[in-house]
Amino acid sequence: MTETQVVHHHLKDKQRKPLDEDSLRQLALYYVGRYATSSKKLSEYLKRKINQSGWIGTAPPDIYAIISYCINLGYINDPLFAEMKYNAFKRRGYGKIRVKSALKAAGIDEKIIDSLTENNDSAMETALHYAKKRHLGPFYEKEDRDDIKIKRRHFAAMARAGHSADVIARIFKINLEDLES
């Protein structure tokens, strides 16, 4: 065992100090300072830290007071976080279904999600971008383009990216010559 392996081995064995209100607040501030996050993700992080380290005190930790504190400081803003995530997914070409799923997992309110994803015009544009980037459907340039297995594989890839079946079908019907003119 090398010296660095010995050091890492001892760090794993080291017992963590139990948390109190101040140390939990410091952990929260460190986390929101380092990562863009939602209130649900911060809550999960703090609960995980309490489970790992333990808790000092007779009263249970007030995680929601710490989250409110971070919200009041402006470090957590769920609508802004949702918009940022939505735009990142859209740039990558992901569809409405995948975006909604990711935002729900982050604990974003359903009303905020619906307000972001209600525009159907961008669904076609995003799917087109994804197909072009991944060389799917009409952008597949090999000779076996009409093979049913290839079409199914491309359809499945776009479905996994969160695009609806009707949008995918519309993309697959596009003629490349029409797009270029």
Backbone bond lengths (Angstrom), bond angles and torsions (degrees), N, CA, C in turn:
res aa  C-N    CA-C-N  psi(-1)  N-CA   C-N-CA  omega(-1)  CA-C   N-CA-C  phi
1 M - - - 1.453 - - 1.528 108.46 -
2 T 1.336 116.50 129.49 1.463 119.74 179.72 1.516 110.09 -77.32
3 E 1.315 114.60 170.62 1.465 119.95 -178.41 1.524 112.11 -63.36
4 T 1.344 116.60 -39.89 1.476 118.99 -179.96 1.514 111.41 -69.04
5 Q 1.347 116.79 -34.13 1.461 119.05 176.94 1.520 110.41 -66.11
6 V 1.332 117.33 -37.11 1.463 121.47 178.36 1.525 109.69 -64.16
7 V 1.321 116.99 -43.82 1.466 121.10 -179.88 1.520 110.05 -62.05
8 H 1.345 117.59 -47.31 1.464 120.35 179.63 1.525 111.34 -64.10
9 H 1.329 116.72 -35.04 1.452 120.71 179.27 1.527 110.23 -63.96
10 H 1.342 116.68 -42.16 1.462 120.48 179.74 1.531 111.85 -69.48
11 L 1.337 116.72 -31.94 1.462 119.13 178.19 1.515 111.36 -65.43
12 K 1.332 116.90 -34.45 1.464 120.35 178.77 1.524 110.98 -68.23
13 D 1.329 115.64 -35.27 1.459 120.11 -178.84 1.527 112.44 -76.69
14 K 1.316 116.72 -20.33 1.458 121.50 -176.36 1.531 110.35 -63.54
15 Q 1.305 115.71 131.09 1.460 121.33 -179.68 1.533 109.53 -79.20
16 R 1.299 116.91 131.41 1.465 120.24 177.84 1.518 109.83 -75.98
17 K 1.338 114.69 148.32 1.466 119.36 177.08 1.521 108.73 -75.32
18 P 1.318 117.63 138.64 1.468 119.71 175.92 1.535 110.20 -63.07
19 L 1.301 115.56 148.79 1.460 122.07 -176.64 1.520 111.54 -87.76
20 D 1.328 115.07 150.74 1.460 121.57 168.97 1.528 107.26 -122.07
21 E 1.320 116.30 -176.48 1.473 120.65 -176.28 1.529 112.39 -58.80
22 D 1.332 116.95 -43.89 1.470 120.50 -178.50 1.529 112.11 -66.82
23 S 1.330 117.03 -44.40 1.469 119.30 -179.05 1.530 110.82 -67.63
24 L 1.317 117.34 -33.19 1.469 120.74 177.33 1.530 110.20 -67.67
25 R 1.326 116.24 -40.48 1.473 120.82 176.95 1.534 110.03 -63.97
26 Q 1.331 117.17 -40.65 1.467 120.79 178.26 1.532 111.42 -64.48
27 L 1.330 116.50 -39.72 1.466 120.26 176.02 1.526 110.84 -61.88
28 A 1.322 116.35 -41.93 1.465 120.94 179.69 1.523 110.66 -63.65
29 L 1.319 117.30 -45.08 1.464 120.80 179.88 1.528 111.37 -64.95
30 Y 1.316 116.34 -38.86 1.462 119.68 177.33 1.533 109.58 -62.84
31 Y 1.331 116.67 -44.80 1.469 121.54 -177.32 1.530 111.54 -63.74
32 V 1.329 117.24 -47.64 1.470 119.10 -178.73 1.524 111.21 -72.08
33 G 1.321 117.40 -23.08 1.448 120.03 175.41 1.522 112.38 -74.44
34 R 1.296 115.55 -25.73 1.460 120.83 -176.85 1.531 113.22 -95.78
35 Y 1.335 117.61 -32.94 1.462 121.96 -174.70 1.519 111.41 -128.62
36 A 1.330 115.89 142.59 1.463 120.15 168.30 1.520 105.41 -75.20
37 T 1.299 117.56 128.84 1.455 119.89 -172.61 1.517 111.70 -147.77
38 S 1.314 114.92 167.05 1.463 121.42 174.93 1.527 108.21 -103.08
39 S 1.309 115.87 168.23 1.464 119.52 -179.97 1.526 110.99 -64.45
40 K 1.334 117.93 -34.96 1.466 120.32 179.06 1.529 110.85 -66.92
41 K 1.315 116.97 -42.54 1.467 119.88 179.95 1.524 111.05 -64.88
42 L 1.323 117.09 -38.62 1.461 119.87 177.24 1.528 110.18 -64.89
43 S 1.317 116.70 -41.65 1.459 121.33 178.27 1.531 110.67 -59.77
44 E 1.333 117.18 -45.56 1.467 121.18 179.14 1.531 111.02 -63.10
45 Y 1.320 116.21 -39.72 1.463 120.90 179.20 1.532 110.48 -62.88
46 L 1.319 116.66 -47.30 1.465 120.06 -178.21 1.530 111.15 -65.42
47 K 1.318 117.38 -40.11 1.476 120.45 177.38 1.529 110.55 -62.87
48 R 1.327 116.42 -40.74 1.458 120.43 178.83 1.537 110.49 -63.27
49 K 1.323 116.95 -41.64 1.464 120.77 179.71 1.532 111.12 -65.49
50 I 1.322 116.61 -37.63 1.471 119.97 177.87 1.520 109.95 -66.04
51 N 1.319 117.23 -42.05 1.466 120.80 178.52 1.527 111.50 -64.14
52 Q 1.325 117.65 -36.32 1.460 121.32 -179.20 1.522 112.34 -73.42
53 S 1.333 116.79 -40.19 1.464 120.46 -170.80 1.520 114.00 -103.75
54 G 1.311 117.34 -25.37 1.453 119.97 -175.09 1.520 110.81 96.02
55 W 1.323 115.74 177.23 1.464 121.24 -175.82 1.507 109.86 -136.29
56 I 1.333 115.86 135.74 1.460 122.05 175.45 1.528 106.99 -99.59
57 G 1.273 116.88 133.46 1.459 119.95 175.65 1.518 111.79 124.04
58 T 1.319 113.96 159.62 1.460 119.15 -179.21 1.516 111.46 -86.75
59 A 1.328 116.51 -35.19 1.468 120.28 179.31 1.528 109.08 -82.45
60 P 1.322 117.01 143.83 1.472 119.02 177.67 1.528 110.37 -67.52
61 P 1.323 117.35 154.83 1.461 120.22 -178.79 1.527 111.24 -65.00
62 D 1.316 115.98 140.55 1.468 120.94 179.04 1.533 108.52 -97.48
63 I 1.313 115.15 81.41 1.461 121.56 -177.72 1.522 110.90 -63.78
64 Y 1.317 116.20 -37.97 1.471 119.60 -176.89 1.526 112.10 -68.62
65 A 1.336 117.26 -28.51 1.470 119.95 175.02 1.528 110.04 -68.90
66 I 1.323 116.48 -37.78 1.467 120.41 178.29 1.525 110.06 -67.74
67 I 1.324 116.67 -40.57 1.468 120.71 177.84 1.529 109.78 -64.16
68 S 1.314 117.82 -42.99 1.474 121.68 176.88 1.525 110.69 -60.82
69 Y 1.309 115.93 -40.09 1.465 121.15 177.61 1.532 109.97 -59.36
70 C 1.333 116.95 -45.76 1.470 121.49 179.83 1.533 111.35 -67.30
71 I 1.311 116.80 -35.76 1.470 120.77 177.19 1.525 110.00 -65.80
72 N 1.340 116.53 -44.33 1.467 120.81 179.74 1.523 112.05 -63.83
73 L 1.324 117.02 -31.44 1.461 120.44 176.76 1.529 111.93 -77.08
74 G 1.331 116.02 -12.97 1.461 120.87 -179.88 1.515 113.91 88.14
75 Y 1.318 117.14 11.74 1.459 120.59 -179.61 1.523 112.24 -80.92
76 I 1.303 116.70 -22.86 1.466 121.35 177.72 1.517 107.53 -123.23
77 N 1.322 114.94 127.84 1.453 122.12 178.18 1.533 106.35 -144.78
78 D 1.324 116.67 95.49 1.466 120.90 -174.77 1.529 113.50 -58.16
79 P 1.336 120.27 -44.14 1.478 118.33 177.97 1.529 113.33 -62.23
80 L 1.308 117.10 -39.80 1.463 120.88 178.46 1.530 111.08 -68.38
81 F 1.331 116.44 -40.80 1.459 121.52 176.29 1.522 110.48 -60.34
82 A 1.338 116.40 -43.87 1.469 121.17 -179.88 1.523 110.99 -63.49
83 E 1.322 116.87 -42.18 1.459 120.45 179.64 1.531 110.97 -64.90
84 M 1.320 116.18 -40.37 1.459 120.53 178.65 1.537 110.51 -63.17
85 K 1.332 116.80 -46.14 1.455 121.35 179.03 1.526 110.93 -64.23
86 Y 1.328 116.45 -42.25 1.466 121.27 179.46 1.530 110.23 -59.17
87 N 1.323 117.13 -47.33 1.461 120.99 -179.81 1.530 111.74 -64.33
88 A 1.330 117.10 -36.62 1.461 120.48 178.38 1.532 110.40 -65.83
89 F 1.315 116.91 -43.13 1.466 120.60 177.90 1.529 110.95 -65.39
90 K 1.309 116.08 -39.58 1.464 120.37 -179.15 1.531 110.54 -65.02
91 R 1.341 116.95 -41.74 1.463 120.31 177.79 1.521 111.48 -61.97
92 R 1.321 116.51 -33.68 1.459 120.76 179.91 1.524 111.88 -81.14
93 G 1.334 117.48 -7.46 1.455 121.22 175.72 1.516 114.58 90.80
94 Y 1.309 118.44 14.06 1.460 120.46 -179.68 1.520 111.05 -79.14
95 G 1.318 115.17 148.93 1.452 122.05 -175.86 1.511 113.81 -87.81
96 K 1.321 113.37 175.02 1.463 122.90 -175.77 1.528 112.37 -57.06
97 I 1.329 117.45 -41.67 1.466 121.19 -176.61 1.528 110.16 -64.16
98 R 1.303 117.20 -45.09 1.466 121.56 -179.42 1.522 110.92 -67.55
99 V 1.314 116.73 -39.82 1.466 121.21 179.58 1.525 110.38 -64.03
100 K 1.335 116.13 -46.90 1.472 119.78 179.58 1.516 111.04 -59.64
101 S 1.316 116.28 -43.11 1.457 120.98 -179.43 1.532 111.26 -61.57
102 A 1.309 117.01 -44.68 1.467 120.99 -179.39 1.531 111.60 -66.36
103 L 1.324 116.42 -40.17 1.463 119.38 179.91 1.531 111.39 -69.92
104 K 1.321 117.44 -36.21 1.470 120.28 175.46 1.521 110.17 -63.80
105 A 1.322 116.39 -41.63 1.467 120.69 179.26 1.530 111.51 -63.60
106 A 1.326 116.73 -29.09 1.466 120.92 178.43 1.525 111.81 -82.39
107 G 1.338 117.12 -2.76 1.455 120.93 177.00 1.517 114.62 84.23
108 I 1.313 117.30 23.34 1.458 121.33 -179.97 1.519 108.95 -80.63
109 D 1.322 116.25 139.11 1.461 123.02 -179.32 1.531 111.13 -60.97
110 E 1.319 116.17 143.01 1.468 122.98 -177.51 1.533 112.25 -58.64
111 K 1.319 117.73 -36.30 1.469 120.89 179.91 1.527 111.40 -64.96
112 I 1.310 116.22 -40.14 1.469 121.05 178.61 1.531 109.45 -65.64
113 I 1.324 116.25 -43.62 1.471 120.93 179.51 1.517 110.39 -61.25
114 D 1.330 116.86 -45.98 1.471 120.45 -178.89 1.520 111.66 -63.82
115 S 1.321 116.91 -38.32 1.467 119.30 179.98 1.532 111.38 -66.08
116 L 1.318 117.49 -31.31 1.457 120.96 179.46 1.525 112.79 -78.57
117 T 1.331 116.42 -36.05 1.465 120.28 -171.09 1.525 114.08 -102.02
118 E 1.317 118.81 9.76 1.468 120.10 -175.72 1.530 113.91 -75.61
119 N 1.316 118.75 -16.87 1.459 122.32 -176.84 1.527 110.22 -78.75
120 N 1.333 117.57 108.09 1.461 121.98 -178.21 1.525 112.53 -79.58
121 D 1.331 118.20 -21.31 1.462 120.49 179.41 1.522 110.92 -62.73
122 S 1.316 116.13 -37.16 1.459 119.05 -178.77 1.530 111.33 -72.94
123 A 1.333 118.50 -19.50 1.462 120.87 179.85 1.520 110.73 -63.16
124 M 1.305 117.24 -44.26 1.464 121.51 179.92 1.531 110.02 -67.48
125 E 1.310 116.08 -42.73 1.465 121.24 179.87 1.529 111.13 -62.73
126 T 1.327 116.29 -43.81 1.466 121.42 -179.73 1.523 110.67 -66.37
127 A 1.329 117.15 -42.44 1.467 121.02 179.25 1.531 110.52 -64.20
128 L 1.297 115.95 -39.13 1.463 120.75 178.27 1.536 110.31 -63.53
129 H 1.306 115.52 -43.24 1.468 120.92 177.76 1.530 110.57 -61.02
130 Y 1.326 116.83 -44.68 1.463 121.63 -179.08 1.533 110.70 -64.06
131 A 1.335 116.68 -45.11 1.468 120.84 -179.50 1.531 110.62 -62.96
132 K 1.312 116.04 -40.52 1.470 120.08 -179.50 1.530 110.38 -67.19
133 K 1.320 116.22 -44.28 1.457 121.74 -178.34 1.535 111.56 -63.81
134 R 1.331 116.62 -37.45 1.461 121.91 -176.84 1.535 113.65 -96.76
135 H 1.330 116.41 1.42 1.469 121.89 -178.40 1.526 111.17 57.14
136 L 1.319 115.75 52.84 1.458 122.02 179.93 1.522 110.35 -109.23
137 G 1.328 115.36 157.19 1.464 120.54 176.13 1.511 112.23 58.66
138 P 1.321 118.00 -125.11 1.464 120.49 -176.69 1.534 113.54 -66.91
139 F 1.324 117.28 -15.08 1.461 120.89 -178.86 1.537 112.46 -91.39
140 Y 1.317 116.13 -0.70 1.470 121.38 176.85 1.519 107.72 -77.45
141 E 1.321 117.08 119.02 1.462 120.71 -168.76 1.519 114.89 -102.10
142 K 1.318 119.07 9.27 1.460 120.18 -179.87 1.525 110.42 -89.83
143 E 1.322 115.35 165.92 1.462 120.74 -175.36 1.519 113.70 -69.87
144 D 1.334 118.16 -25.43 1.465 120.27 -178.60 1.531 112.40 -86.30
145 R 1.319 116.82 26.68 1.461 123.62 -177.84 1.535 112.44 -56.66
146 D 1.321 118.71 -33.09 1.461 121.72 -177.05 1.526 113.43 -89.74
147 D 1.311 117.75 1.79 1.467 121.42 177.33 1.521 109.48 -66.12
148 I 1.338 116.45 132.02 1.467 121.22 -175.96 1.530 111.23 -63.41
149 K 1.331 118.46 -33.98 1.470 121.05 178.81 1.527 110.71 -65.26
150 I 1.306 116.38 -40.63 1.471 121.19 178.31 1.523 109.64 -64.38
151 K 1.324 116.77 -46.14 1.465 120.71 179.90 1.523 111.25 -60.69
152 R 1.334 116.20 -42.21 1.478 119.79 179.08 1.522 110.76 -64.35
153 R 1.314 116.31 -41.90 1.461 120.02 -179.84 1.530 110.47 -64.15
154 H 1.318 117.40 -41.50 1.467 121.37 178.41 1.522 110.56 -66.58
155 F 1.322 116.07 -42.32 1.465 120.60 178.37 1.534 109.92 -60.21
156 A 1.329 116.36 -45.71 1.473 120.75 -179.77 1.526 111.44 -63.53
157 A 1.324 117.51 -39.03 1.469 120.66 178.96 1.525 110.42 -62.47
158 M 1.317 116.01 -42.00 1.473 118.94 -179.98 1.522 111.22 -70.77
159 A 1.335 116.20 -34.53 1.465 119.37 177.11 1.529 110.61 -65.90
160 R 1.327 117.42 -40.64 1.475 120.66 176.97 1.522 111.61 -63.98
161 A 1.313 116.06 -28.60 1.467 120.14 178.23 1.524 111.48 -77.89
162 G 1.337 117.25 -3.49 1.457 120.66 173.76 1.508 115.55 97.72
163 H 1.313 118.03 14.85 1.468 120.40 178.83 1.522 109.75 -90.26
164 S 1.315 116.42 142.68 1.463 120.69 -178.88 1.525 110.05 -75.05
165 A 1.320 115.06 158.92 1.470 120.87 -176.40 1.524 111.65 -61.79
166 D 1.338 117.64 -38.81 1.472 118.69 -178.88 1.531 111.76 -69.03
167 V 1.313 117.54 -35.80 1.470 120.72 177.27 1.527 109.85 -67.72
168 I 1.327 116.55 -42.01 1.468 120.12 179.15 1.528 109.89 -62.48
169 A 1.328 116.32 -43.89 1.476 119.92 179.91 1.528 110.29 -61.32
170 R 1.329 117.61 -40.94 1.464 120.59 178.35 1.523 111.27 -64.35
171 I 1.328 117.11 -38.25 1.468 121.27 178.20 1.530 109.87 -64.09
172 F 1.328 116.16 -44.22 1.461 120.23 -176.84 1.534 112.69 -67.83
173 K 1.323 117.97 -19.73 1.465 121.51 179.28 1.525 112.73 -87.59
174 I 1.315 116.47 -7.45 1.462 120.38 -177.08 1.529 110.28 -68.58
175 N 1.308 114.73 139.86 1.455 121.30 175.33 1.538 107.05 -99.68
176 L 1.316 116.98 128.21 1.464 120.84 -176.41 1.519 112.98 -60.46
177 E 1.335 118.27 -33.94 1.458 121.06 179.40 1.526 110.91 -63.38
178 D 1.330 116.65 -33.69 1.470 120.66 178.63 1.541 110.80 -68.21
179 L 1.321 116.48 -35.60 1.456 120.63 179.98 1.531 112.26 -69.14
180 E 1.315 115.98 -38.18 1.468 119.97 -175.96 1.517 112.45 -72.81
181 S 1.317 118.21 -25.86 1.472 119.74 -178.39 1.494 113.56 -90.49
